[in-house]
Amino acid sequence: MIKKFSFFKFSTSKQRVTFIGLGNMGYSMASNLSKSGKFLISGFDINKSVQEEFNKQENTEADSFHSSISKSDYIMTMLPNTE
């Protein structure tokens, strides 16, 4: 029997996804997932004004960084480099 692998778990509740890095790519990906209504999204960025804009526009609540990570089912990083 062959089992199909899915990146996202199947569940009746919404999956929690935290994005670290809300630049060109991270902001767009997080925004699209948020708009789908299938996920609870948290977004964090070193630029606080971008993070605040994302949270306001996408109607998300920003817990503390560590709290969001510990509650997340998935963590996505969209960073410009390794520094």
Beta strands, then each sheet from edge to edge (+ up, - down):
strand 1: 15-20
strand 2: 39-44
strand 3: 74-77
sheet 1: 2+ 1+ 3+
end
